Amino acid sequence: MPSFQAIIEDTSPFLIYSTNWSSGTSADSSADKYSQSSFTLTQSANTTMSFTFFGTSVGIYGAKRGNHGPYQVQVDNQQFPAGNGVASPDAFNQTLFSTSLQKGVHTVTLTNGANTYLDVDYISWQTSVGNDDEALIVNTYKDSHPSFSYSPASSWGTPDFVSSFSGSTGQEMTVPQQVRALSLNLPSLGFSVEGPHEPCAGDAVGLYGPVGPNGVSVFSAQVDGGTPTNSTTNKQFYRPQQLLYYAGNLGRGGHTLKIQFGSSSGSGQALAIDYAEVYTTPSLGGSFGTTQAISASSTFPTGAIAGLSITSTLAFLALAGLVFLFIRKRRNHPSTISEKPNPVHPRVEPFTFPPTPQDAPIASQPSYNPSSLSFSSSSNPAIATGYQSTFPASGMYDDYVSSNAVRIPLPRTFKFPCLCQSNSRTTTGQSAKIV
């Protein structure tokens, strides 16, 4: 199976923190030594961070510093030996825990062992999709792709800070609303939305959006009517293109991902959607989704088209002028070269001037002063990028959104920005980033 590594930042709603965790701030002079200058920390004993994934290995990364202490990690029902977070001098981007596992679904729990500091920078896991001898395909679906179904449509609008979204587009709904739900259908041939179906088989999906102070306190994610997973986008600081939800090992067949507000979400809180990334392979029936019509925001600018048209016209006129001057010059300068000698009589004859009558005027040589013509063309070619499907693009995106970075993300493992409705990418490599 093609494998890829998913890398998740500490601010992702995919990570479930208990109470008494907080975001690191710039008051810490070493904040810029963390990935994306972001970390989540606690100073309370028995506080936990947990997540569930499908894969074969996992790692937790953070800092080891002088004011840190012991911590414990449990994977499924197995508790590993306690770790020690103390270091002098301070060390960053440290592996707090890592292990290899049997392929499957695993739940990891990190617990602070004392009333000392413990922080999380990012986590990662290794997973796979399809067969070993095939490429991983990542399709990135933007928020406006027909694979998304928003209910009710009139309740969703343009998010705040939309310029920070992939392609500067997104969807947002603010609490309260009459119906608080978003559905993403994953049909038998892949992930697609209620309504017009865009075939694209997939075995895993990542959903991306922003987190921040106005995020919802609780939202639930549910696949195929299974047990809902609760999370939150309510964070101390605003961060776009975060992994809101991820599900793997979905298998072939129809799937439906449903995102819904939790009942405890407060008034004025908002849930925003940026893009989704779908991971698949040919053996799963996956392929690049067809390209959706590009929106006005991503079409080639009208002004640029007009400029190219004018430049082309001037180039044609300049070429015509050069041809005219060339013909005129040939007419004003008749050839003085005699006919080629007959090869049968290859004799060299002396050259003599013909006799000239005394009263004949002296013939003057015709003169020619060609005018100069300057021509320049812009070397600013317009590059048309074609997308096979709906940001790596992997995401994620996508979100081409194809990642595996899945960081697309689009590979949004994933983060990729995408200026069109959809993006696809394929990779035969073994890593992808989801951020």
Residue pairs with C-beta under 8 A, 6 or more apart in sequence:
1 128
1 129
1 130
1 131
1 132
1 281
2 128
2 129
2 130
2 131
2 132
2 134
2 135
2 136
2 281
2 427
2 428
2 430
3 56
3 126
3 127
3 128
3 129
3 430
4 126
4 127
4 128
4 129
4 136
4 279
4 403
4 404
4 405
4 406
4 413
4 429
4 430
4 431
4 432
5 124
5 125
5 126
5 127
5 404
5 413
5 430
5 431
5 432
5 433
6 53
6 55
6 124
6 125
6 126
6 127
6 246
6 406
6 413
6 414
6 432
6 433
6 434
7 122
7 123
7 124
7 405
7 407
7 413
7 433
7 434
7 435
8 14
8 15
8 51
8 122
8 123
8 124
8 243
8 434
8 435
9 35
9 36
9 38
9 122
9 239
9 242
9 243
9 435
10 38
10 39
10 40
10 120
10 121
10 122
10 123
11 23
11 38
11 40
11 211
11 235
11 237
11 239
11 242
12 211
12 242
12 243
12 244
13 211
13 219
13 231
13 232
13 233
13 242
13 243
13 244
13 245
14 51
14 231
14 243
14 244
14 245
14 246
15 40
15 49
15 50
15 51
15 120
15 123
16 49
16 50
16 51
16 231
17 40
17 47
17 48
17 49
18 47
18 48
18 49
19 47
20 42
20 43
20 44
20 47
21 40
21 41
21 42
21 47
21 49
22 40
22 41
22 42
22 236
23 38
23 39
23 40
23 41
23 235
23 236
23 237
24 31
24 34
24 38
24 39
24 40
24 41
24 119
25 31
26 37
30 63
30 90
30 92
31 37
31 39
33 63
33 92
33 93
34 63
34 92
34 93
34 119
34 121
35 61
35 93
35 121
35 122
36 435
38 121
38 237
38 239
39 62
39 63
39 119
39 120
39 121
40 49
40 119
40 120
41 117
41 118
41 119
41 120
42 112
42 117
42 118
42 119
43 112
43 115
43 116
43 117
43 118
44 112
44 115
45 112
45 113
45 114
45 115
46 111
46 112
47 111
47 112
47 118
48 109
48 110
48 111
48 112
49 109
49 110
49 120
50 107
50 108
50 109
50 110
51 107
51 108
51 123
52 105
52 106
52 107
52 108
52 229
53 105
53 106
53 108
53 125
53 127
53 246
53 248
54 103
54 104
54 105
54 106
54 127
54 204
54 248
54 249
55 101
55 103
55 106
55 125
55 126
55 127
55 128
55 248
56 100
56 101
56 102
56 103
56 126
56 127
56 128
57 98
57 99
57 100
57 101
57 125
57 126
58 75
58 97
58 98
58 99
58 101
58 106
58 108
58 123
58 124
58 125
58 126
59 95
59 97
59 98
59 123
59 124
59 125
60 73
60 95
60 96
60 97
60 98
60 108
60 110
60 120
60 123
61 93
61 94
61 95
61 96
61 120
61 121
61 122
61 123
61 124
62 85
62 94
62 96
62 118
62 119
62 120
62 121
63 85
63 90
63 91
63 92
63 93
63 94
63 119
63 121
64 84
64 85
64 86
64 87
64 90
64 91
64 94
64 96
65 85
65 86
65 87
65 90
65 91
65 117
66 86
66 87
66 88
66 89
66 90
67 116
67 117
68 85
68 86
68 87
68 116
68 117
68 118
68 119
69 84
69 85
69 86
69 112
69 113
69 114
69 115
69 116
69 117
69 118
70 82
70 83
70 84
70 85
70 113
70 114
70 116
71 82
71 83
71 85
71 96
71 110
71 111
71 112
71 113
71 118
72 79
72 80
72 82
72 83
72 110
72 111
72 113
73 79
73 80
73 83
73 96
73 97
73 108
73 109
73 110
73 111
74 80
74 108
74 109
74 111
75 99
75 101
75 106
75 107
75 108
75 109
76 106
76 107
80 97
80 99
82 113
83 96
83 97
85 96
85 116
85 117
85 118
87 94
92 121
93 121
96 110
97 110
103 128
105 249
108 123
110 118
110 120
112 118
124 413
127 204
127 248
129 136
129 203
129 204
129 248
129 279
129 280
129 281
129 284
130 136
130 203
130 280
130 281
130 282
130 283
130 284
130 286
131 281
131 283
134 281
134 282
134 283
135 281
135 282
135 426
135 427
135 428
136 279
136 280
136 281
136 402
136 403
136 404
136 426
136 427
136 428
136 432
137 279
137 280
137 281
137 282
137 286
137 287
137 288
137 402
137 424
137 425
137 426
138 277
138 278
138 279
138 280
138 392
138 393
138 394
138 395
138 396
138 397
138 398
138 400
138 401
138 402
138 403
138 404
138 405
138 406
138 408
138 410
138 411
138 414
138 424
138 425
138 426
138 427
138 432
139 190
139 191
139 200
139 202
139 277
139 278
139 280
139 286
139 288
139 289
139 389
139 390
139 393
139 398
139 399
139 400
139 401
139 402
139 422
139 423
139 424
140 275
140 276
140 277
140 278
140 389
140 390
140 391
140 392
140 393
140 394
140 395
140 396
140 397
140 398
140 399
140 400
140 401
140 402
140 408
140 409
140 410
140 411
140 412
140 416
140 418
140 422
140 423
140 424
140 425
141 147
141 148
141 191
141 193
141 198
141 275
141 276
141 277
141 278
141 289
141 389
141 390
141 398
141 399
141 401
141 421
141 422
142 166
142 167
142 169
142 275
142 390
142 399
142 401
142 418
142 420
142 421
142 422
142 423
143 165
143 169
143 170
143 171
143 273
143 274
143 275
144 169
144 171
144 295
144 421
145 193
145 198
145 292
145 390
145 421
145 422
146 192
146 193
146 195
146 196
146 197
146 198
146 292
147 184
147 185
147 191
147 192
147 193
147 197
147 198
147 276
147 390
148 171
148 182
148 184
148 193
148 273
148 276
149 182
149 183
149 184
149 185
149 193
149 194
149 195
150 156
150 171
150 173
150 182
151 179
151 181
151 182
151 183
152 177
152 178
152 179
155 173
155 177
155 178
155 179
156 171
156 172
156 173
157 171
157 172
157 173
158 170
158 171
158 172
159 165
159 170
159 171
159 172
159 210
159 270
159 272
160 172
160 214
160 270
161 210
161 238
161 240
162 168
162 169
162 170
164 210
164 240
164 241
165 210
165 240
165 241
165 272
165 274
166 208
166 241
166 274
166 275
166 391
166 397
166 399
166 401
166 408
166 409
166 410
166 412
166 416
166 417
166 418
167 275
167 297
167 298
167 417
167 418
167 419
167 420
167 421
168 297
168 419
169 295
169 297
170 209
170 272
170 273
170 274
171 182
171 272
171 273
172 270
172 271
172 272
172 273
173 180
173 182
173 261
173 270
173 271
174 268
174 269
174 270
175 216
175 261
175 265
175 266
175 267
175 268
175 269
175 270
175 271
176 267
177 261
180 260
180 261
180 265
181 258
181 259
181 260
181 261
182 258
182 259
182 260
182 271
182 273
183 193
183 194
183 256
183 257
183 258
183 259
184 191
184 193
184 205
184 207
184 256
184 257
184 258
184 259
184 276
185 191
185 192
185 193
185 194
185 197
185 254
185 255
185 256
185 257
186 192
186 202
186 205
186 250
186 254
186 255
186 256
186 257
186 278
187 197
187 199
187 254
187 255
188 201
188 252
188 253
188 254
188 285
189 199
189 200
189 201
189 285
190 198
190 199
190 200
190 201
190 202
190 278
190 280
190 285
190 286
190 287
190 289
191 200
191 201
191 202
191 205
191 255
191 276
191 278
192 198
192 199
192 200
192 289
198 289
198 290
198 292
198 389
198 390
199 287
199 289
199 290
200 278
200 280
200 286
200 287
200 288
200 289
200 389
200 390
201 252
201 280
201 284
201 285
201 286
201 287
202 250
202 278
202 279
202 280
202 284
202 286
203 248
203 249
203 250
203 251
203 252
203 279
203 280
203 281
203 284
203 286
204 246
204 247
204 248
204 249
204 250
204 278
204 279
204 406
205 246
205 247
205 250
205 255
205 257
205 276
205 277
205 278
205 279
206 243
206 245
206 246
206 276
206 277
206 279
206 394
206 395
206 396
206 406
206 412
206 414
206 434
207 221
207 243
207 244
207 245
207 246
207 257
207 259
207 273
207 276
208 241
208 242
208 243
208 244
208 273
208 274
208 275
208 276
208 277
208 391
208 395
208 396
208 397
208 399
208 408
208 409
208 412
209 233
209 240
209 241
209 242
209 244
209 271
209 272
209 273
209 274
210 233
210 238
210 239
210 240
210 241
210 242
210 272
210 274
211 233
211 234
211 235
211 238
211 239
211 242
212 233
212 234
212 235
212 237
212 238
212 239
213 234
213 235
213 236
213 237
213 238
214 234
214 268
214 269
214 270
215 232
215 233
215 234
215 235
215 269
215 270
215 271
216 232
216 233
216 234
216 261
216 262
216 265
216 269
216 270
216 271
217 232
217 234
217 262
217 264
217 265
217 266
217 269
218 230
218 231
218 232
218 261
218 262
218 263
218 264
218 265
219 230
219 231
219 232
219 233
219 244
219 259
219 260
219 261
219 262
219 265
219 271
220 228
220 229
220 230
220 231
220 259
220 260
220 262
221 228
221 229
221 231
221 244
221 245
221 247
221 257
221 258
221 259
222 228
222 229
222 257
222 258
222 260
223 247
223 250
223 255
223 256
223 257
223 258
224 255
224 256
225 256
228 260
229 245
230 262
231 244
231 245
233 242
233 244
233 271
233 272
234 269
240 274
241 274
241 391
241 407
241 409
241 412
241 415
241 417
241 435
242 435
243 412
243 414
243 434
243 435
244 259
244 273
245 257
245 259
246 434
247 257
248 279
252 284
252 285
259 271
259 273
261 271
274 399
275 391
275 395
275 396
275 397
275 398
275 399
275 401
275 408
275 409
275 410
275 412
275 418
276 395
276 397
276 398
276 399
277 391
277 393
277 394
277 395
277 396
277 397
277 398
277 399
277 400
277 401
277 402
277 403
277 406
277 408
277 409
277 410
277 411
277 412
277 414
277 434
278 395
278 398
279 394
279 403
279 404
279 406
280 286
280 287
288 388
288 389
288 402
288 424
288 426
289 388
289 389
289 390
289 422
289 424
290 388
290 389
291 386
291 387
291 388
291 389
291 390
291 420
291 422
292 390
292 420
292 421
292 422
293 421
294 420
294 421
295 420
295 421
297 419
298 419
298 420
298 421
300 382
300 384
304 382
307 378
308 382
311 377
311 378
314 375
315 375
315 377
318 373
318 375
321 373
322 373
325 370
325 371
325 373
329 368
329 370
332 366
332 368
333 366
333 368
341 347
385 420
387 400
387 418
387 420
387 422
387 423
387 424
388 424
389 400
389 402
389 422
389 423
389 424
390 398
390 399
390 400
390 401
390 421
390 422
390 423
390 424
391 397
391 398
391 399
391 400
391 401
391 407
391 408
391 409
391 410
391 411
391 412
391 414
391 415
391 416
391 417
391 418
391 423
392 398
392 400
392 401
392 402
392 403
392 404
392 405
392 406
392 407
392 408
392 409
392 410
392 411
392 412
392 414
392 416
392 423
392 425
392 432
393 399
393 400
393 401
393 402
393 403
393 408
393 409
393 410
393 411
393 416
393 418
393 423
393 424
393 425
394 400
394 401
394 402
394 403
394 404
394 405
394 406
394 407
394 408
394 409
394 410
394 411
394 412
394 413
394 414
394 415
394 416
394 425
394 432
394 433
394 434
395 401
395 402
395 403
395 405
395 406
395 407
395 408
395 409
395 410
395 411
395 412
395 414
395 415
395 416
395 434
396 402
396 403
396 404
396 405
396 406
396 407
396 408
396 409
396 410
396 411
396 412
396 413
396 414
396 415
396 416
396 432
396 433
396 434
397 403
397 405
397 406
397 407
397 408
397 409
397 410
397 411
397 412
397 414
397 415
397 416
397 417
397 418
397 423
398 406
398 408
398 409
398 410
398 411
398 412
398 414
398 416
398 418
398 422
398 423
398 424
398 425
399 408
399 409
399 410
399 411
399 412
399 416
399 418
399 422
399 423
400 408
400 410
400 411
400 416
400 418
400 422
400 423
400 424
400 425
401 408
401 409
401 410
401 411
401 412
401 416
401 418
401 422
401 423
401 424
401 425
402 408
402 410
402 411
402 423
402 424
402 425
402 426
402 427
403 409
403 410
403 411
403 412
403 413
403 414
403 416
403 425
403 427
403 432
403 433
403 434
404 411
404 413
404 414
404 427
404 429
404 431
404 432
404 433
405 411
405 412
405 413
405 414
405 415
405 416
405 431
405 432
405 433
405 434
405 435
406 412
406 413
406 414
406 432
406 433
406 434
407 413
407 414
407 415
407 416
407 432
407 433
407 434
407 435
408 414
408 415
408 416
408 417
408 418
408 423
409 415
409 416
409 417
409 434
409 435
410 416
410 417
410 418
410 423
411 425
411 432
411 433
411 434
411 435
412 434
412 435
413 431
413 432
413 433
413 434
413 435
414 432
414 433
414 434
414 435
415 433
415 434
415 435
416 423
416 425
